[in-house]
Amino acid sequence: MDQHPRVLIPTGLSLDCAVDLLPKPTILIDEDGYIVAANRAYRDYYGVDPIGKQTRLHPGKNSWGHAQEECLVRYPCRGRVEYVQIRCHALYDLQGKRYWAEECLPIYPNPQGLNVRPNAMVGSSPVFMDCLHQIFKAARTHAPVLLRGESGTGKELAAHALHQFSERSAGPLLTVDCSTMTEHLFESEFMGHERGAFTGCIDRKIGLYEHAHQGTLFLDEIGELPLTMQAKLLRVLETGLFRRLGGTAQLHADVRIVAATNRDLQQMIREKRFREDLYYRLAAIEIDLPALRERVEDIPEIVQVLLERINREWGGHWQLSEEATHLLCTYKYPGNIRELRNILQKAMALCDGDTLLPRHIHFFHAAGQNQSGTAMERPSLRGRPDNFRELLTIFEGSRRQFAKHIGVSERTVYRWLQEA
């Protein structure tokens, strides 16, 4: 017997009429996972009639009677795809038949969702969707957020998403690059200064913290901030109170802090290079951004976004061949999305036409290490790749181009073919 209260469909109402009473876009799913009803709000917003289609979000027999935790999914909407918040609960008719009511709620005020260029976060892999869901949930709080991830994983884009999802989205989003801050510059830029605060200072300056009032301040590369500046930052973050350099008036600003690092801050704390009290002030919520090699299935879509951006910047019309796209999915990308962009830019520079082919793709062979310090796998391999025949097919059987691409001699490729 169910331990949860039943939500009943009113007597005499059809499924369509009952679901139309719900104000938010909602579909009704039967026990076999088929959509049996959709309300007017759903049809008006998404522009489709989903009746009879099977949904992948069918709850399963063990979930009936339970409200499912909300999740984010990618959802088709009038010829585009956007991220949608899904909330589910069970409905019962008077005969006891069960249905799954699924609310499909747009999560972003702009109708194009998070695909707005140039601050696009794209992907549909489970690890990416889990990360995006954490960002969405964290954004609804006022707590500081620490974004952790390797260089090039998109921490600045994640900070933009946190701001856009939050109640502060109408306010400013300002970025502080902590790796470029000297102690004097930090105080002047971060907290501002009064006229005459130092030699040559002829006017008052409002600092970034004050400018970010009722908005978000993104502290990028927070692990690069020297200890002396960490102490000054901590005092401001604990109270929201500060004084401009050279001033006496105590000021206040309401600012949400988002910090990012590719450093191991816990290790830095043990080495006395990062303040533990500042760490806990910044890391009320921690979100780990996945490396590109952990979300290979997202590479084709990321590539398309990058191509659009570079085409717009360079005034070109380049596109990627299917073979080149497949080749891009075979690499580990120690530099993550930033490295992928560089590879595409180099390919565009080498391409005579508008179509990028496998021969235009050149991976970087400089020695690299991952976060833990172990050697990264590179396309330049001493041994034979397990999928070398598949890779050779991408190069249309050309041993010379294949050998040049992975950094071995043509004779070596010939020997591999003989051994296989």
C-alpha positions as CSV (number, residue, x, y, z in Angstrom):
1,M,0.0,0.0,0.0
2,D,1.4,3.4,-0.9
3,Q,2.7,5.5,2.0
4,H,2.5,8.7,0.0
5,P,-0.7,10.8,-0.5
6,R,-2.5,10.2,-3.8
7,V,-3.3,13.1,-6.2
8,L,-6.6,12.2,-7.7
9,I,-8.0,13.2,-11.1
10,P,-11.3,14.9,-10.5
11,T,-14.5,13.0,-11.2
12,G,-16.0,13.3,-14.7
13,L,-12.9,14.9,-16.3
14,S,-11.1,13.4,-19.2
15,L,-7.3,13.1,-19.0
16,D,-6.9,16.1,-21.4
17,C,-9.2,18.3,-19.3
18,A,-7.6,17.2,-16.1
19,V,-4.1,18.0,-17.2
20,D,-5.3,21.3,-18.7
21,L,-6.1,22.4,-15.2
22,L,-2.3,22.5,-14.5
23,P,-0.8,25.9,-15.2
24,K,2.7,24.8,-16.2
25,P,3.7,22.8,-19.3
26,T,2.8,19.2,-18.4
27,I,2.5,15.8,-20.0
28,L,0.8,12.7,-18.6
29,I,2.5,9.3,-19.0
30,D,0.9,5.9,-18.5
31,E,2.5,2.9,-16.8
32,D,4.1,1.7,-20.1
33,G,5.9,5.0,-20.6
34,Y,3.6,6.5,-23.4
35,I,2.4,10.0,-23.4
36,V,-1.4,10.0,-23.1
37,A,-2.1,13.7,-22.6
38,A,-0.5,17.1,-22.8
39,N,-2.0,20.4,-21.6
40,R,-2.4,23.6,-23.5
41,A,0.6,25.3,-21.8
42,Y,2.8,22.5,-23.1
43,R,1.5,22.7,-26.7
44,D,1.7,26.5,-26.7
45,Y,5.3,26.6,-25.5
46,Y,6.9,23.6,-27.2
47,G,4.7,23.8,-30.4
48,V,4.3,20.0,-30.7
49,D,1.7,17.3,-30.0
50,P,3.5,14.5,-28.1
51,I,0.5,12.2,-27.7
52,G,1.4,8.6,-28.3
53,K,5.1,9.0,-28.1
54,Q,7.2,7.1,-25.6
55,T,9.4,9.0,-23.2
56,R,12.8,8.0,-21.9
57,L,12.0,9.6,-18.6
58,H,9.5,6.9,-17.6
59,P,9.9,6.5,-13.9
60,G,9.9,2.7,-13.6
61,K,7.7,0.5,-11.4
62,N,9.5,1.2,-8.2
63,S,9.0,5.0,-8.4
64,W,5.2,5.1,-8.5
65,G,3.7,7.1,-5.7
66,H,7.0,9.0,-5.1
67,A,7.7,12.5,-6.2
68,Q,10.8,12.3,-8.4
69,E,13.7,14.7,-7.7
70,E,13.9,17.4,-10.4
71,C,16.4,16.9,-13.1
72,L,17.6,18.8,-16.2
73,V,17.2,17.4,-19.7
74,R,17.7,18.6,-23.3
75,Y,14.3,19.1,-24.9
76,P,13.1,19.9,-28.4
77,C,11.3,23.3,-28.7
78,R,10.1,24.8,-32.0
79,G,13.1,23.7,-34.1
80,R,15.7,24.2,-31.4
81,V,16.9,22.3,-28.3
82,E,17.0,23.9,-24.9
83,Y,17.6,22.7,-21.3
84,V,14.5,22.1,-19.4
85,Q,13.8,21.4,-15.7
86,I,11.7,18.2,-15.2
87,R,9.6,17.7,-12.1
88,C,7.4,14.6,-11.7
89,H,4.7,13.3,-9.5
90,A,2.0,10.5,-9.7
91,L,-1.7,11.0,-10.5
92,Y,-4.4,8.5,-9.9
93,D,-7.9,8.2,-11.4
94,L,-10.8,7.1,-9.2
95,Q,-10.4,3.5,-10.4
96,G,-6.8,3.5,-9.1
97,K,-5.1,3.7,-12.5
98,R,-1.8,5.5,-12.2
99,Y,-0.2,8.1,-14.4
100,W,3.0,10.1,-14.2
101,A,2.6,13.9,-14.5
102,E,5.8,15.4,-15.8
103,E,6.2,19.2,-15.7
104,C,8.6,20.5,-18.3
105,L,9.8,23.9,-17.1
106,P,12.0,26.3,-19.1
107,I,14.9,27.2,-16.8
108,Y,16.3,30.2,-18.5
109,P,14.5,33.6,-19.1
110,N,15.9,33.9,-22.7
111,P,13.9,31.6,-25.0
112,Q,17.2,30.4,-26.6
113,G,18.2,28.9,-23.3
114,L,21.9,28.4,-22.5
115,N,22.8,28.1,-26.1
116,V,23.0,31.9,-26.3
117,R,26.3,32.8,-28.0
118,P,29.0,33.5,-27.2
119,N,28.5,32.1,-23.7
120,A,27.3,28.7,-24.8
121,M,27.4,25.6,-22.5
122,V,26.4,22.7,-24.7
123,G,26.3,18.9,-24.2
124,S,24.0,16.1,-23.4
125,S,26.4,13.5,-21.9
126,P,25.3,12.2,-18.4
127,V,28.4,13.7,-16.7
128,F,27.7,17.1,-18.3
129,M,24.0,17.1,-17.5
130,D,24.8,16.2,-13.9
131,C,27.3,19.1,-13.7
132,L,24.7,21.5,-15.2
133,H,22.1,20.3,-12.8
134,Q,24.4,21.1,-9.9
135,I,25.0,24.6,-11.3
136,F,21.2,25.1,-11.6
137,K,20.6,24.0,-8.0
138,A,23.5,26.1,-6.7
139,A,22.3,29.2,-8.5
140,R,19.1,29.2,-6.6
141,T,20.9,29.7,-3.4
142,H,22.9,32.7,-2.2
143,A,25.9,30.6,-1.1
144,P,29.4,31.1,-2.5
145,V,30.4,28.5,-5.1
146,L,33.8,27.1,-5.9
147,L,34.3,25.8,-9.4
148,R,37.0,23.2,-9.8
149,G,38.4,21.8,-13.0
150,E,41.3,21.5,-15.3
151,S,42.4,24.4,-17.4
152,G,40.1,24.9,-20.4
153,T,37.0,23.1,-19.0
154,G,34.8,26.2,-19.2
155,K,34.8,27.5,-15.6
156,E,34.1,31.0,-16.8
157,L,31.1,29.8,-18.8
158,A,29.9,27.9,-15.7
159,A,30.2,31.2,-13.7
160,H,28.0,32.9,-16.4
161,A,25.4,30.1,-16.0
162,L,25.4,30.4,-12.3
163,H,24.7,34.1,-12.7
164,Q,22.1,33.7,-15.4
165,F,20.2,31.0,-13.4
166,S,20.2,33.1,-10.2
167,E,17.9,35.8,-8.9
168,R,20.8,38.2,-9.5
169,S,20.7,37.8,-13.3
170,A,19.5,41.4,-13.8
171,G,22.5,42.6,-11.9
172,P,26.2,42.8,-13.0
173,L,28.6,39.9,-13.5
174,L,32.2,41.0,-13.1
175,T,35.4,39.0,-13.4
176,V,38.6,39.4,-11.4
177,D,41.6,37.6,-12.8
178,C,43.5,36.8,-9.5
179,S,46.6,35.6,-11.4
180,T,47.3,39.2,-12.6
181,M,46.8,41.0,-9.3
182,T,49.6,42.6,-7.3
183,E,48.9,43.6,-3.7
184,H,48.5,47.3,-4.4
185,L,46.6,46.7,-7.6
186,F,44.3,44.3,-5.8
187,E,43.3,46.8,-3.2
188,S,42.7,49.6,-5.8
189,E,40.9,47.4,-8.3
190,F,38.9,45.3,-5.8
191,M,37.9,47.9,-3.2
192,G,38.5,51.1,-5.1
193,H,40.3,54.2,-3.9
194,E,39.7,57.8,-2.9
195,R,41.3,60.9,-4.5
196,G,44.8,61.4,-3.3
197,A,45.1,57.8,-2.0
198,F,48.5,57.5,-3.6
199,T,50.9,59.6,-5.8
200,G,49.2,60.5,-9.1
201,C,45.7,59.6,-7.9
202,I,43.6,62.5,-9.0
203,D,40.1,61.0,-8.8
204,R,37.9,58.6,-6.9
205,K,37.5,55.0,-8.3
206,I,34.7,52.6,-7.5
207,G,36.1,49.1,-7.0
208,L,34.9,45.9,-8.6
209,Y,33.4,44.6,-5.4
210,E,31.3,47.8,-5.1
211,H,30.4,47.7,-8.8
212,A,29.1,44.1,-8.3
213,H,26.4,45.2,-5.8
214,Q,23.3,42.9,-6.2
215,G,25.2,40.9,-8.8
216,T,27.9,38.3,-9.0
217,L,31.7,38.6,-8.7
218,F,33.7,35.9,-10.4
219,L,37.2,35.3,-8.8
220,D,39.0,33.4,-11.5
221,E,42.3,31.5,-10.7
222,I,41.7,32.1,-7.0
223,G,44.6,29.7,-6.2
224,E,47.0,32.3,-7.6
225,L,46.2,34.9,-5.0
226,P,49.1,35.6,-2.6
227,L,48.6,35.0,1.1
228,T,48.6,38.7,2.0
229,M,45.8,39.4,-0.4
230,Q,43.9,36.3,0.8
231,A,43.6,37.9,4.2
232,K,42.3,41.1,2.9
233,L,39.8,39.3,0.7
234,L,38.6,37.2,3.6
235,R,37.8,40.3,5.7
236,V,35.6,41.7,2.9
237,L,33.8,38.4,2.2
238,E,33.0,37.7,5.9
239,T,31.1,40.9,6.4
240,G,30.5,42.5,3.0
241,L,32.1,45.6,4.5
242,F,35.1,47.4,3.1
243,R,36.8,50.8,2.8
244,R,38.2,52.3,-0.4
245,L,41.9,52.7,-0.4
246,G,42.7,56.0,1.3
247,G,39.2,56.4,2.6
248,T,37.7,56.2,6.1
249,A,34.0,55.5,5.4
250,Q,32.9,51.9,5.9
251,L,30.9,50.7,2.9
252,H,28.7,47.7,2.2
253,A,27.9,45.7,-1.0
254,D,25.6,42.7,-1.5
255,V,27.7,40.4,-3.7
256,R,27.5,36.8,-4.6
257,I,31.0,35.2,-4.9
258,V,31.8,32.5,-7.5
259,A,35.5,31.4,-7.5
260,A,37.3,29.0,-9.8
261,T,40.6,27.2,-9.7
262,N,42.5,24.4,-11.4
263,R,44.7,24.0,-8.3
264,D,44.3,21.5,-5.5
265,L,43.4,24.0,-2.8
266,Q,43.4,21.3,0.0
267,Q,47.0,20.5,-0.8
268,M,47.9,24.2,-0.9
269,I,46.3,24.5,2.6
270,R,48.5,21.7,3.9
271,E,51.5,23.5,2.4
272,K,50.4,26.8,4.0
273,R,50.0,28.5,0.6
274,F,46.2,29.0,0.9
275,R,44.2,30.1,3.9
276,E,41.9,27.4,5.3
277,D,39.4,29.9,6.5
278,L,39.2,31.5,3.1
279,Y,38.7,28.1,1.5
280,Y,35.7,27.4,3.6
281,R,34.3,30.9,3.0
282,L,34.6,30.3,-0.8
283,A,33.6,26.6,-1.0
284,A,30.1,26.5,0.6
285,I,29.2,24.7,-2.6
286,E,31.8,22.9,-4.7
287,I,31.2,21.9,-8.3
288,D,33.6,19.8,-10.4
289,L,33.6,20.5,-14.1
290,P,34.3,17.4,-16.2
291,A,37.3,17.2,-18.5
292,L,36.5,16.9,-22.2
293,R,37.9,13.4,-22.3
294,E,35.1,12.4,-19.9
295,R,32.4,13.7,-22.2
296,V,33.5,12.6,-25.7
297,E,30.0,12.3,-26.9
298,D,29.6,16.0,-26.6
299,I,32.6,16.8,-28.8
300,P,30.6,17.1,-32.1
301,E,28.2,19.6,-30.7
302,I,31.0,21.6,-29.0
303,V,32.8,21.6,-32.3
304,Q,29.8,23.1,-34.1
305,V,29.5,25.9,-31.5
306,L,33.2,26.7,-31.8
307,L,33.0,26.7,-35.6
308,E,30.1,29.1,-35.5
309,R,32.0,31.4,-33.2
310,I,35.3,31.3,-35.2
311,N,33.4,31.7,-38.5
312,R,31.7,34.8,-37.0
313,E,35.0,36.2,-35.8
314,W,37.0,35.4,-38.9
315,G,34.2,36.1,-41.4
316,G,34.4,32.5,-42.8
317,H,32.1,29.6,-43.6
318,W,34.1,26.6,-42.6
319,Q,32.5,23.3,-41.9
320,L,33.8,19.9,-40.7
321,S,33.7,16.7,-42.7
322,E,32.2,13.6,-41.0
323,E,35.7,11.9,-41.1
324,A,37.3,14.9,-39.4
325,T,34.6,15.0,-36.7
326,H,35.2,11.4,-36.0
327,L,39.0,12.0,-35.8
328,L,38.5,14.8,-33.3
329,C,36.6,12.3,-31.0
330,T,39.7,10.0,-30.8
331,Y,41.9,12.5,-28.9
332,K,42.3,13.0,-25.2
333,Y,42.5,16.9,-25.1
334,P,44.7,17.6,-22.0
335,G,44.0,21.3,-22.8
336,N,40.2,20.5,-22.9
337,I,37.9,22.9,-24.9
338,R,40.5,25.6,-25.2
339,E,42.9,23.1,-26.9
340,L,40.0,22.0,-29.2
341,R,39.4,25.5,-30.3
342,N,43.1,26.0,-31.1
343,I,43.1,22.8,-33.1
344,L,40.1,24.0,-35.1
345,Q,41.7,27.4,-35.7
346,K,44.9,25.8,-37.0
347,A,42.8,23.6,-39.3
348,M,41.0,26.6,-40.7
349,A,44.3,28.3,-41.4
350,L,45.6,25.3,-43.3
351,C,42.4,24.6,-45.2
352,D,42.2,25.9,-48.8
353,G,38.4,25.5,-49.1
354,D,35.5,25.6,-46.7
355,T,35.5,22.0,-45.6
356,L,37.9,20.8,-42.9
357,L,39.3,17.3,-43.7
358,P,41.3,14.8,-41.5
359,R,44.5,16.0,-43.1
360,H,43.9,19.5,-41.8
361,I,43.6,18.3,-38.2
362,H,46.9,18.5,-36.3
363,F,47.0,17.6,-32.6
364,F,49.6,19.1,-30.3
365,H,52.5,16.9,-29.4
366,A,54.1,18.9,-26.6
367,A,54.7,16.9,-23.5
368,G,51.7,17.4,-21.1
369,Q,50.6,16.3,-17.7
370,N,47.2,15.9,-16.1
371,Q,46.1,17.2,-12.7
372,S,47.7,14.4,-10.8
373,G,51.0,14.8,-12.6
374,T,50.9,11.6,-14.6
375,A,51.7,11.6,-18.3
376,M,48.8,12.2,-20.6
377,E,48.1,9.9,-23.5
378,R,49.0,11.7,-26.7
379,P,48.3,10.9,-30.4
380,S,52.1,10.5,-30.9
381,L,52.4,6.8,-29.8
382,R,55.4,4.6,-29.5
383,G,53.2,1.4,-29.8
384,R,50.6,0.6,-32.3
385,P,47.2,2.1,-31.5
386,D,44.5,-0.5,-30.8
387,N,42.2,1.2,-33.4
388,F,44.9,2.1,-35.9
389,R,43.0,0.4,-38.8
390,E,39.9,2.6,-38.0
391,L,42.2,5.6,-37.9
392,L,43.8,4.7,-41.2
393,T,40.4,4.5,-42.8
394,I,39.8,8.1,-41.8
395,F,42.8,9.1,-43.8
396,E,41.4,7.2,-46.8
397,G,44.1,4.5,-46.5
398,S,47.0,7.0,-46.9
399,R,49.9,5.6,-44.8
400,R,51.9,8.7,-45.3
401,Q,49.2,11.1,-44.0
402,F,48.4,8.7,-41.1
403,A,52.0,8.4,-40.1
404,K,52.6,12.1,-40.2
405,H,49.4,12.7,-38.1
406,I,50.4,10.4,-35.2
407,G,54.1,11.2,-35.3
408,V,55.7,7.9,-36.6
409,S,57.4,6.9,-39.8
410,E,55.6,5.5,-42.8
411,R,57.7,2.3,-42.5
412,T,56.3,1.9,-38.9
413,V,52.8,2.0,-40.2
414,Y,53.6,-0.5,-42.9
415,R,55.1,-2.8,-40.2
416,W,51.9,-2.5,-38.1
417,L,49.8,-3.5,-41.1
418,Q,52.0,-6.6,-41.6
419,E,51.7,-7.6,-37.9
420,A,48.0,-7.2,-37.7
